[in-house]
Amino acid sequence: CISTLATVFSIKDLGSIHFFLGVEVIPTSQGLFLSQHKYIYDLLDRTKMADAKIVHSPMSTSTSLTQHDGASSAVQ
């Protein structure tokens, strides 16, 4: 209870939470739904990628990555 916390800590009740540390808090009948939807859209907007093509997987799921591609980097 907030009044109990207020006896020990200096607090201020700001009402219902909507955003906290970039996470949107949406009340549902089952509890709270946490979403970073707005954070991601703001990030895309800030990096001018809001109109970028949507890709379900950004790279091939069957490709094996290696540290080197086999090509020599030495200048001859």
Buried (B, 14 or more C-beta within 10 A) or exposed (E): EEEEEEEEEEEEEEEEEEEEEEEBEEEEEEEEEEEEEEBEEEEEEEEEEEEEEEEEEEEEEEEEEEEEEEEEEEEE
